[in-house]
Amino acid sequence: MSKLVIALVLAILTAIGWGIKWYLSPERKAAAERKRKQAGHNANASKDGRKIGDWFRKQRRR
């Protein structure tokens, strides 16, 4: 019984350690930064698209 408890505690601590290691990894931070930059780019692209659409609507009215 005590071996089972020790094994469970070690498994939980190992999982926590892996989670912390992943959270602090530079690859994850770089991926998050790329995702953040891409989201900003997409937001600007939609604004540009709206401006282009407005221009075409104005041209059609003339």
Backbone as a ProteinNet text record, in pm:
[ID]
protein_1_A
[PRIMARY]
MSKLVIALVLAILTAIGWGIKWYLSPERKAAAERKRKQAGHNANASKDGRKIGDWFRKQRRR
[TERTIARY]
82.5	0	86	189.7	273.4	351	384.9	454.2	361.7	234.5	137.5	123.9	118.8	108.1	232.1	349.1	474.3	476.1	432.2	429.8	334.3	218.4	123.3	177.9	240.5	298.3	408.3	493.9	601.2	544	438.7	377.2	319	253.9	196.2	305.7	411	521.4	590.9	604	665.1	579.5	448.9	359.2	365.9	371.4	382.9	515.7	622.3	754.1	755.2	695.6	688.4	606.7	497.8	414.6	490.1	565.6	644.9	753.6	818.2	923.9	866.8	747.8	684.9	646.9	591.8	546.6	662.6	778.4	894	979.3	941.1	1024.6	1025.4	1141.2	1148.7	1066.4	1050	970.3	825	769.9	631.5	617	715.8	709.7	719.2	805.9	819.6	690.6	628.6	503.5	393.4	388.3	287.8	310.9	436.2	469	428.7	457.7	417.4	265.4	195.5	49.6	-2.8	58.9	16	40.2	157	187	92.8	63.8	-25.4	-165.3	-209.7	-342.4	-346.5	-241.2	-235.6	-236.5	-163.8	-159.3	-297.4	-365.3	-498.3	-595.9	-583	-672	-649.3	-522.9	-493.8	-539.6	-525.1	-566.1	-716.2	-792.9	-937.6	-973.3	-900.7	-926.2	-895.1	-783.3	-748.3	-854.6	-901.7	-1005.8	-1132.2	-1165.4	-1284.9	-1265.9	-1145.1	-1118.9	-1132	-1079	-1088.2	-1234.2	-1310.3	-1452.6	-1527.5	-1496.4	-1560.4	-1528	-1404	-1363.2	-1443.3	-1458.7	-1534.9	-1681.5	-1738.9	-1878.9	-1894.9	-1798.1	-1804.4	-1796.8	-1709.4	-1693.9	-1822.7	-1890.6	-2013.3	-2123.7	-2125.5	-2230.2	-2212.9	-2090.7	-2066.5	-2115.7
-119.9	0	125	125.6	245.6	266.4	155.1	169.2	235.1	200.5	260.3	410.1	448.8	590.4	665.5	607.5	671	684.7	580.7	585.4	694.1	705.6	809.4	949.1	968.6	1099.4	1134.2	1037.5	1063	1093.7	1024	1049.9	1190.9	1231.8	1366.5	1472.1	1451.9	1548.6	1554.3	1440	1437.3	1515.1	1495.1	1567	1717.3	1756.6	1899.3	1954.1	1877.7	1919.8	1937.1	1842.3	1854	1975.9	2002.4	2118.6	2248.8	2258.1	2378.8	2393.2	2281.3	2284.4	2330.4	2280.8	2321.1	2469.1	2513.4	2652	2749.7	2712.4	2801.4	2782.1	2690	2659.5	2775.5	2803.5	2911.8	2882.1	2753.3	2720.5	2763.4	2740	2778.6	2929.6	2998.7	3145	3200.7	3140.4	3186.2	3161	3045.8	3015.4	3111.8	3144.2	3238.5	3377	3416	3546.7	3552	3443.1	3436.8	3446.6	3375.5	3377.6	3517.6	3584.7	3719.9	3816.5	3805.7	3893.7	3866.5	3738.5	3702.5	3757	3751.4	3803.9	3953.9	4024.8	4168.5	4198.2	4116.8	4136.3	4112.9	4009.7	3981.1	4093.7	4151.8	4262.4	4380.3	4411.1	4521.7	4489.1	4364.3	4325.3	4343.8	4312.3	4328.5	4476.7	4562.6	4706.4	4754.2	4706.8	4744.7	4695.5	4573.9	4519.6	4602.4	4651	4734.5	4865.2	4923.3	5047.5	5025.4	4913.4	4883.8	4865.9	4793.1	4774.5	4906.1	4996.1	5128.2	5204.2	5195.8	5265.1	5213.7	5080	5023.8	5065.5	5070.3	5113	5258.1	5342.8	5483.1	5491.6	5413	5416.3	5372.2	5275	5224.2	5329.3	5410.3	5512.2	5626	5650.3	5764.6	5739.6
0	0	0	82.6	89.1	-41.5	-110.2	-238.7	-341.5	-334.5	-425.9	-400.3	-275.4	-239.9	-286.1	-262.2	-305.5	-457.6	-528.8	-675.2	-724.4	-662	-701.6	-675.4	-560	-527.5	-626.8	-658.3	-755.5	-894.2	-933.2	-1063.7	-1068.9	-961.6	-957	-960.7	-882.5	-882.1	-1017.9	-1083.4	-1216.5	-1316.2	-1310.4	-1401.4	-1376.9	-1250.8	-1218.1	-1270	-1253.2	-1302.8	-1453.3	-1525.3	-1671.2	-1712.4	-1640.1	-1671.8	-1653.1	-1544.8	-1519.6	-1625.3	-1659.3	-1761.2	-1895.5	-1931.2	-2056.6	-2052.3	-1939.4	-1928	-1941.9	-1890.3	-1894.9	-2020.1	-2109.2	-2225.2	-2324.8	-2385.2	-2484	-2609.7	-2644.5	-2762.5	-2744	-2625.4	-2599.3	-2601.9	-2543.5	-2542.4	-2683.9	-2766.7	-2904.9	-2982.6	-2960.2	-3029.3	-2986	-2858.6	-2809.5	-2869.1	-2881.6	-2939.6	-3087.4	-3161.4	-3302.6	-3315	-3227.9	-3231.8	-3201.3	-3104.8	-3069.1	-3185.2	-3248.6	-3362.4	-3478.6	-3503.1	-3613	-3587.3	-3463.2	-3429.4	-3454.5	-3419.8	-3445.7	-3593.7	-3670.7	-3815.4	-3876	-3830.6	-3885.1	-3853.2	-3735	-3698.9	-3793.1	-3822	-3913	-4054.1	-4094.5	-4228.9	-4246	-4142.2	-4155.9	-4165.5	-4096.2	-4107.3	-4248.7	-4305.8	-4442.2	-4539.6	-4517.6	-4604.7	-4599.3	-4481.8	-4467.5	-4543.9	-4537.3	-4611	-4761.3	-4808.7	-4952.1	-4992.3	-4907.9	-4936.9	-4939.8	-4846.7	-4845.6	-4973.7	-5020	-5142.2	-5261	-5271	-5382.4	-5375.7	-5256.8	-5244.5	-5288	-5252.9	-5296.5	-5448.5	-5508.8	-5654	-5723.2	-5665.8	-5725.5	-5720.2	-5615.8	-5600.7	-5700.5	-5744.6	-5833.4	-5973
[MASK]
++++++++++++++++++++++++++++++++++++++++++++++++++++++++++++++

